[in-house]
Every structure is written in structure tokens, then in C-alpha cells.
């Protein structure tokens, strides 16, 4: 449930990027979300050594911290 909540929250925060991807590439909303959000989160699990399909509390915390760092870099860009 926590992993799914992370995906939902990150999808909402990335909505502008998803919409841009749809316009530029002609992708459907679900495809654009998969490319942007789902892969980003799946990669975060890989990078912290966690299992996307069976996350532990520890891996969820590490993924959240990784996503926090990712978001802070996005905000700092001009």
C-alpha cells in the first residue's frame, strides 16, 4: 500500500511532465505515466537494493529519500 501511495503522489507531482510527454510523443496518459513515474520509482528501488514488488519498510524509506533528492534537483533547475 505504501509503494502504491508513493506512485500516486509522485504521479500527481509529475503531472506536468506526463502531459508534456503526451503532447511531444503522442503517447497515451497511461504510457507516459509508465515511462516517467513507474520507471523512475522502479529504478529507485533497484538503486537502493529493494524489491519493487515486495518492498520492505527499509527499502521504502530509502526510495522516498532518493525521490526527495531527485525532486530537490528538479526544483533547483532554472
NORVENZI-V689922 format. One line per field, one symbol per residue. ss: DSSP state (h for helix, s for strand, l for the rest). psi: psi as a letter, one per 20 degrees, with the letter a starting at -180 (. if undefined). A space follows every 50 residues. Layout:
ss->???
psi->???
This chain:
ss->lhhhhhhhhhhhhlhhhhhhhhhhhlllhhhhhhhhhhhhhhhhhhhhll llllllhhhhhhhhhhhhhhhhhhhhll
psi->hgghhgggghgghjhggghghgggijqrghgggggggghggghggghjkr ohhmqrgghggggghghggghhhhhiq.
